[in-house]
Amino acid sequence: MEAIRMSSPQSPAFELTDPISRVTSRVSRVSLDTNPKAANEVDPEALKLNLEAAKDKGLSPSTTTAVIDNAERDDPFEVRWDGPDDPHCPLNMSTARKWAIVMVIAVSCLCVTCCSSMAAMTYKGMITSFGINTTLCISSISFFVMGLGCGPLLLGPVSEFMGRKPVLHGGFALFFLFNFPVAFAPHIGVHLAFRFVTGFVGSAFLSVSGGAITDVFHNTHVATPMMIFSSAPFLGPVLGPLLSGFINQRQPDWRWTYYVVIMWAFVCMVALLILLPETYDPQLLKRKAKHLRKTDNRWRAPIEKFDRSFTAALKHSLRTPFRLLATEPMVLFLDLWSALILGILYLSFSGVPYIFRTQHGFSLEQTGMSFLGIGAGQVAAALSQPLFNRAYAKVSAAHGGHAPPEARLVMGMAGGVICPVGLLLLGLTAFKDVHWIVPIILSSLFGLGLVYAYTATFTYLVDAYRPVAASALASNSFLRSTFAAGFPLFGLPLYQRLGAVGATCLLAGLLFLFTPVPFVLYRIGARVRAKSSFTAHS
């Protein structure tokens, strides 16, 4: 769930990971502007002040790329695209190829996120094979999710230096290969170690894949492909138990769950190798510069003009997210809210099976299908996105085309109410004498509110903390993954102790405690941002 990008046709689109690279990418596309002269006019004194301000805020040198690049736009030997119709520019790919890229990336992301929760239906076989208890079986999910959370902190700067293609191809190839020791593990220690590793390398793919889509679509056309892509991190964890339930019901060997993952990953890897080219502007311009230097050594791509250190970028990627959590209350509360929601979702991989197997006598595959309610709610949320986009467009127009970041929280206010209400209704209908379809239908409200809450959180963090958007989202990813890794471990004991109704209603009560968060931030967010050194208020 770590590479999601939200946009509307009326506002700039943001990649939710690696925005430093996206800044450089946008800079490369300045040459496509219809009025380049206006883009090139830079006051030297303003340039100096901007650089000093960036330094004071602790931003990495790459973050100031846009300012520096504008100042050096008059360099006759700077490599640019040959006009807006340059066939080598990723934006000018054929529509068919663009959509092929979207679909192969979306299906590959679905494979990675499905893998996180497919372990939920393998516990019985693992207990027999390894002679372990249920808690160790559940930790298979926890280790994978922790890998997903730690990956973006370390891998965030990689595509800035290597481009999209090596990270996407390499990350998914490693995900494919490291699933072999997961499937054929002779001992639980080997299985858990490589579950963490597969989550870690899988996060490399998730972190960069959204950027590949934004590279090939103009902001005015990117909403629909991003809606399709963004559904994968939400739907994957819900579809995992469904697929795993069918696999483990039909044959006794739990390892077939991971055999299926390996086969799925192999097909995706081949499709990626065939259909996914390099789409990252700075790297493509760097290749073009290398070719031009064969005739004149003075040609340079914009990315080659800056003295950038991978070590410095990595330190920035590791340090800044925790500074935000420690000093920015808005980041902390939004991260805690989204972390609690994801923690409850992953806890449901123990809770939902408990409800439907103890209360309604579901089989393994029927239990997997009980997650369809949550999935249906997530699909409904994605389909309703245009309604919120139109509302946001009206607010943006009322503010001269620049809506305040707090306008993003309108969807969050809806999610803050719907999500706990759905969970509460699921708990209140988790009785044996209530037909099983009722709690499944009501669980769709939890899925609906979950997507609303995440969409609001991600887009608000990007809009409000634009100078450090990557770090703001990395902090969110780390805290979410920490909760998602820990909650499943006490999920089954919680339900065994309190029962289906009590445990579910307790979780709903915890969510209700965070319902005021988007409402409060909507009212006071502007004042809080005005006092922050990290936000984009200035």
C-alpha positions in Angstrom: 0.0 0.0 0.0 3.1 2.2 -0.1 2.9 3.8 -3.6 -0.3 5.6 -4.1 -0.8 8.8 -6.1 -3.9 11.1 -5.8 -4.9 13.8 -8.1 -7.7 15.7 -9.6 -7.8 17.4 -13.1 -7.9 20.7 -11.4 -4.9 20.3 -9.2 -1.3 19.2 -9.6 -0.8 15.5 -9.3 1.7 14.1 -6.8 3.5 10.9 -6.6 3.3 9.7 -3.0 6.8 8.3 -2.9 10.0 9.8 -4.2 8.8 13.3 -4.9 12.4 14.5 -5.1 12.6 12.5 -8.3 9.3 13.9 -9.4 10.6 17.5 -8.9 13.5 16.7 -11.2 11.1 15.1 -13.7 8.8 18.2 -13.8 11.9 20.3 -14.3 12.9 18.3 -17.3 9.4 18.9 -18.8 9.6 22.7 -18.4 10.9 22.8 -22.0 7.4 21.6 -23.1 5.8 24.8 -21.7 4.1 27.0 -24.3 5.7 30.0 -22.6 9.3 29.0 -21.7 10.4 32.6 -21.3 8.1 33.1 -18.3 9.4 29.9 -16.8 13.0 31.0 -17.2 12.7 34.4 -15.6 14.4 34.0 -12.2 15.4 36.7 -9.9 19.0 35.9 -8.7 18.3 37.4 -5.3 15.1 35.3 -5.0 17.2 32.2 -6.0 19.6 32.9 -3.2 16.9 33.3 -0.6 15.2 30.1 -1.7 18.3 28.1 -1.5 19.1 29.5 2.0 15.5 28.8 3.1 15.8 25.2 1.9 19.1 24.8 3.7 17.6 26.2 6.9 14.7 23.7 6.7 17.1 20.8 6.4 16.0 19.9 2.9 18.3 17.8 0.8 20.2 19.4 -2.1 17.9 17.6 -4.6 14.9 19.3 -3.2 16.1 22.6 -4.6 16.6 21.2 -8.1 13.6 23.1 -9.5 14.9 26.4 -8.4 18.5 25.8 -9.6 17.3 24.4 -12.9 15.2 27.5 -13.7 18.3 29.6 -13.0 20.3 27.7 -15.5 17.7 27.3 -18.2 19.7 29.6 -20.5 22.5 27.1 -20.8 22.6 26.3 -24.6 24.2 22.9 -23.9 21.5 21.7 -21.5 19.8 18.7 -23.0 16.0 19.1 -23.3 13.2 17.4 -25.3 12.9 18.5 -28.9 9.6 20.3 -28.4 6.2 19.1 -27.0 5.9 16.3 -29.7 9.3 14.7 -29.2 8.6 11.0 -29.7 11.2 10.0 -27.1 9.4 11.9 -24.3 7.4 9.4 -22.2 4.4 11.7 -22.3 4.2 11.1 -26.1 3.9 7.3 -25.9 0.9 5.8 -27.7 -2.2 5.4 -25.6 -2.2 1.7 -26.0 1.3 1.4 -24.6 0.5 3.8 -21.7 -2.5 1.6 -20.7 -0.4 -1.6 -21.1 2.1 0.0 -18.6 -0.8 0.8 -16.2 -2.3 -2.6 -16.3 0.9 -4.6 -15.9 2.0 -2.3 -13.0 -1.4 -2.6 -11.3 -1.5 -6.4 -11.5 2.0 -6.6 -10.3 1.2 -4.4 -7.3 -1.8 -6.5 -6.6 0.5 -9.6 -6.5 2.8 -8.0 -3.9 0.0 -6.8 -1.7 -2.0 -10.0 -2.0 1.1 -11.9 -0.8 1.0 -9.9 2.5 -2.3 -11.5 3.6 -2.4 -14.9 1.8 -0.7 -16.4 4.8 -3.9 -15.9 6.8 -5.3 -19.2 5.5 -2.1 -21.3 5.8 -2.0 -21.6 9.6 -3.3 -25.2 9.9 -0.7 -26.5 7.5 2.2 -24.5 9.0 1.4 -25.8 12.4 1.5 -29.4 11.1 4.7 -28.9 9.1 6.8 -26.9 11.6 5.2 -27.9 14.9 4.6 -24.3 16.0 1.8 -22.4 17.6 -0.7 -20.1 16.0 1.1 -16.9 17.0 4.2 -17.9 15.1 2.0 -18.6 12.1 0.4 -15.2 12.3 3.9 -13.6 12.5 4.3 -14.6 8.8 2.0 -11.7 8.0 3.8 -9.4 10.5 7.2 -10.0 9.1 6.1 -9.3 5.5 4.3 -6.1 6.5 7.3 -4.8 8.5 9.4 -5.3 5.4 6.9 -3.3 3.4 7.2 -0.5 6.0 11.0 -0.4 6.3 11.7 -0.5 2.6 10.6 3.0 1.6 12.8 4.5 4.3 15.9 3.0 2.7 14.9 2.6 -0.9 13.2 6.0 -1.4 16.2 7.8 -3.0 17.2 4.8 -5.3 15.1 5.7 -8.4 16.5 9.3 -8.3 19.9 7.8 -9.1 19.0 4.7 -11.1 15.8 5.5 -12.8 12.4 3.7 -12.7 13.2 0.7 -14.9 16.1 -0.9 -12.9 14.2 -0.5 -9.6 10.9 -1.9 -11.0 12.5 -4.8 -12.8 15.1 -5.5 -10.1 12.7 -5.2 -7.2 10.1 -7.5 -8.7 12.7 -10.0 -9.8 14.0 -10.2 -6.3 10.4 -10.5 -5.0 9.9 -13.5 -7.4 13.2 -15.2 -6.4 12.9 -14.7 -2.6 9.5 -16.3 -2.6 11.2 -19.7 -3.4 12.8 -20.0 0.1 9.4 -18.8 1.6 7.6 -21.7 -0.2 10.3 -24.4 0.3 11.5 -23.3 3.8 12.6 -26.3 5.9 12.2 -24.4 9.1 10.0 -21.6 10.4 13.0 -19.3 10.9 13.8 -19.5 7.2 10.2 -18.9 6.3 9.9 -15.8 8.5 13.2 -14.3 7.5 12.4 -14.5 3.8 8.9 -13.2 4.4 10.5 -10.0 5.7 12.9 -9.9 2.8 10.1 -10.4 0.2 8.2 -7.6 1.8 11.3 -5.4 1.8 12.1 -5.9 -1.9 8.4 -5.8 -2.8 8.2 -2.3 -1.3 10.9 -1.2 -3.8 8.4 -2.0 -6.6 5.5 -0.4 -4.8 7.5 2.8 -4.0 8.4 3.5 -7.6 5.5 2.1 -9.6 3.2 5.0 -9.1 5.9 7.3 -10.5 6.1 5.3 -13.7 2.4 6.0 -14.3 2.8 9.7 -13.6 5.7 9.8 -16.0 3.6 8.9 -19.0 0.3 10.7 -18.4 -0.3 14.5 -18.3 -1.9 15.7 -15.1 -5.2 16.4 -16.8 -5.5 12.7 -17.9 -3.9 10.8 -15.0 -6.9 10.5 -12.6 -8.4 7.4 -14.2 -5.2 5.4 -14.6 -4.2 6.3 -11.0 -7.6 5.3 -9.7 -7.0 1.8 -11.2 -3.4 1.6 -9.9 -4.3 3.0 -6.5 -6.9 0.3 -5.9 -4.3 -2.4 -5.9 -2.8 -1.6 -2.4 -6.3 -1.5 -0.9 -7.7 -4.6 -2.7 -4.6 -6.8 -2.4 -4.8 -7.5 1.4 -8.5 -8.2 1.1 -8.2 -10.5 -1.9 -5.3 -12.4 -0.3 -7.4 -14.5 2.2 -10.0 -15.1 -0.5 -7.5 -16.7 -2.9 -5.7 -18.5 -0.1 -8.9 -19.9 1.2 -9.7 -21.5 -2.1 -6.1 -22.8 -2.5 -6.0 -24.4 1.0 -9.5 -25.8 0.9 -8.9 -27.7 -2.3 -5.6 -29.4 -1.3 -3.8 -30.0 2.0 -0.3 -28.6 1.3 -0.1 -25.0 2.6 3.0 -24.4 0.4 0.8 -24.2 -2.7 -0.2 -20.8 -1.5 3.3 -19.6 -2.2 3.6 -21.7 -5.4 0.7 -19.7 -6.8 2.4 -16.5 -5.7 5.6 -17.6 -7.5 3.7 -18.5 -10.7 1.8 -15.2 -10.6 5.0 -13.2 -10.0 6.7 -15.0 -12.9 4.0 -14.0 -15.3 4.1 -10.4 -14.1 7.9 -10.3 -14.3 7.9 -11.4 -17.9 5.2 -8.8 -18.7 7.2 -6.1 -17.0 10.4 -7.0 -18.9 8.4 -6.9 -22.2 6.1 -3.9 -21.7 7.8 -1.5 -19.2 10.5 0.8 -20.6 12.4 3.5 -18.7 9.9 6.4 -18.2 11.9 8.7 -15.9 12.7 11.9 -17.7 16.0 12.8 -16.0 17.5 9.4 -16.9 16.2 9.5 -20.5 17.7 13.0 -20.9 20.9 11.7 -19.3 21.1 9.0 -22.0 20.4 11.6 -24.7 23.2 13.8 -23.3 25.6 10.8 -23.3 24.8 10.2 -27.0 25.3 13.9 -27.9 28.6 14.1 -26.1 30.0 11.8 -28.8 30.1 14.9 -31.0 30.4 17.7 -28.4 31.5 17.0 -24.8 29.8 20.1 -23.5 26.3 18.6 -23.5 24.8 18.0 -20.1 21.4 16.7 -18.8 19.9 18.7 -15.9 20.4 15.8 -13.6 24.2 15.8 -14.3 24.6 19.4 -13.2 24.2 18.8 -9.5 26.6 17.4 -7.0 24.3 14.9 -5.4 25.3 12.2 -2.9 23.4 9.0 -2.5 24.6 8.8 1.1 23.3 12.3 1.9 19.9 11.5 0.2 19.7 8.3 2.3 20.4 10.1 5.5 17.7 12.6 4.7 15.3 9.8 3.8 16.0 8.1 7.2 16.1 11.2 9.5 13.3 13.5 8.3 10.3 11.2 8.7 11.1 10.8 12.4 11.6 14.5 12.8 8.2 15.1 11.4 6.6 12.6 13.8 8.4 14.2 16.8 7.7 17.9 15.9 4.6 18.0 13.7 1.3 17.2 15.6 -0.7 17.1 12.4 1.6 14.5 10.9 1.5 12.5 14.2 -2.3 12.4 14.6 -2.9 11.6 10.9 -0.3 8.9 11.0 -1.8 7.4 14.1 -5.2 7.5 12.7 -4.3 5.7 9.4 -2.0 3.3 11.3 -4.9 2.3 13.6 -7.2 1.7 10.5 -4.5 -0.5 8.8 -3.8 -2.3 12.0 -7.5 -3.2 12.4 -7.6 -4.3 8.7 -4.8 -6.7 9.3 -6.2 -7.8 12.6 -9.4 -8.7 10.7 -7.4 -11.5 9.1 -7.8 -13.2 12.4 -11.1 -11.5 13.5 -13.2 -12.1 10.4 -12.4 -15.8 10.2 -13.2 -16.1 13.9 -16.6 -14.5 13.4 -17.7 -16.6 10.4 -16.2 -19.9 11.4 -17.4 -19.9 15.0 -20.7 -18.1 14.5 -21.7 -19.5 11.1 -19.6 -22.6 10.6 -17.9 -21.4 7.4 -15.4 -23.6 5.6 -11.9 -22.2 4.7 -12.9 -21.0 1.3 -16.2 -19.6 2.6 -14.2 -17.7 5.2 -12.0 -16.2 2.5 -15.1 -15.0 0.6 -16.4 -13.2 3.7 -13.8 -10.5 2.9 -15.7 -9.6 -0.2 -17.8 -7.1 1.8 -14.7 -5.0 2.7 -13.5 -5.3 -0.9 -16.8 -4.1 -2.3 -16.7 -1.1 -0.1 -13.2 -0.2 -1.4 -14.3 -0.5 -5.0 -17.3 1.8 -4.3 -14.9 4.3 -2.7 -12.7 4.3 -5.8 -15.7 4.8 -8.1 -17.0 7.7 -6.0 -13.7 9.6 -6.3 -15.0 11.8 -9.2 -17.7 13.2 -6.9 -15.1 14.4 -4.4 -12.9 15.7 -7.3 -15.8 17.9 -8.5 -16.3 19.2 -5.0 -12.6 19.9 -4.7 -12.6 21.7 -8.0 -15.3 24.1 -6.8 -13.2 25.0 -3.7 -10.2 25.4 -5.9 -12.0 27.8 -8.2 -13.2 29.8 -5.2 -9.6 30.2 -4.1 -8.3 31.3 -7.4 -7.2 27.8 -8.5 -5.3 27.0 -5.4 -7.4 25.3 -2.8 -6.0 25.1 0.8 -4.7 21.7 1.8 -7.5 21.4 4.3 -9.9 21.0 1.4 -8.5 17.5 1.1 -9.9 16.6 4.5 -13.5 16.7 3.4 -13.2 13.1 2.2 -11.4 12.3 5.5 -14.4 13.6 7.5 -16.6 11.2 5.7 -14.2 8.3 6.3 -13.8 9.3 9.9 -17.5 8.6 10.5 -18.2 5.8 8.1 -15.2 3.6 9.0 -16.0 3.1 12.7 -19.8 3.0 12.1 -19.2 0.1 9.6 -17.0 -1.7 12.1 -19.5 -1.2 14.9 -22.4 -2.5 12.8 -20.3 -5.5 11.9 -19.8 -6.2 15.6 -23.4 -5.7 16.5 -24.5 -8.2 13.9 -21.9 -10.9 14.7 -24.4 -13.1 16.4 -25.3 -16.7 15.4 -29.0 -15.9 14.9 -28.2 -13.0 12.4 -27.9 -14.2 8.8 -24.3 -14.3 7.7 -24.9 -12.0 4.7 -25.8 -9.1 7.0 -22.4 -8.6 8.6 -20.7 -9.1 5.2 -22.8 -6.3 3.7 -22.2 -4.0 6.6 -18.5 -4.6 6.5 -18.5 -2.8 3.2 -18.9 0.4 5.1 -15.5 -0.2 6.8 -13.9 -0.7 3.4 -15.5 2.4 2.1 -14.4 4.6 5.0 -10.9 3.1 4.9 -10.3 4.3 1.4 -11.7 7.7 2.2 -9.5 8.1 5.2 -6.4 7.1 3.4 -7.1 9.2 0.4 -7.6 12.3 2.6 -4.5 11.5 4.7 -2.1 11.0 1.7 -3.3 14.0 -0.3 -3.3 16.3 2.7 0.2 15.3 3.7 1.5 15.9 0.2 -0.3 19.3 -0.1 0.5 20.6 3.3 4.1 19.3 3.6 5.0 19.7 -0.1 8.7 20.5 0.5 9.2 17.2 2.5 6.3 15.2 1.0 8.4 12.0 0.6 9.4 12.1 4.2 5.9 12.9 5.4 4.6 9.8 3.6 7.5 7.7 4.7 6.6 8.5 8.3 3.1 7.4 7.6 4.2 4.2 5.9 6.5 3.3 8.8 3.9 3.9 11.5 1.1 2.1 9.5 3.3 -0.9 8.9 4.3 -1.0 12.6 0.6 -1.2 13.6 -0.2 -3.6 10.8 2.6 -5.9 11.9 1.7 -5.8 15.6 -2.1 -6.0 15.6 -2.5 -9.5 14.0 -0.4 -11.0 16.8 -3.0 -10.2 19.5 -6.1 -10.4 17.2 -7.0 -14.1 17.8 -6.5 -13.9 21.6 -8.6 -10.7 21.7 -11.5 -12.4 19.9 -11.1 -15.6 22.0 -11.3 -13.6 25.2 -14.0 -11.0 24.3 -15.9 -12.9 21.7 -16.9 -11.8 18.2 -19.2 -9.0 19.3 -17.1 -7.6 22.1 -13.8 -7.6 20.3 -15.2 -6.0 17.1 -17.1 -3.3 19.1 -14.0 -2.6 21.1 -12.0 -1.9 17.9 -14.8 0.3 16.6 -14.6 2.3 19.8 -10.9 2.8 19.3 -11.6 4.1 15.8 -14.3 6.5 17.1 -11.7 8.1 19.3 -10.0 9.4 16.1 -13.2 10.5 14.4 -12.6 14.2 15.4 -9.1 14.3 13.8 -10.0 15.3 10.3 -12.7 17.7 11.6 -10.3 19.4 14.0 -7.5 19.7 11.4 -10.0 21.1 8.9 -10.7 24.0 11.3 -7.2 24.7 12.7 -4.9 23.2 10.1 -4.0 26.5 8.5 -3.0 28.0 11.8 -0.9 25.1 12.7 0.8 25.1 9.3 1.7 28.7 9.6 3.9 27.9 12.6 5.7 25.0 10.9 9.1 25.1 9.3 8.2 22.1 7.1 4.9 23.0 5.4 4.3 24.8 2.2 2.4 27.8 3.7 5.0 30.2 2.5 
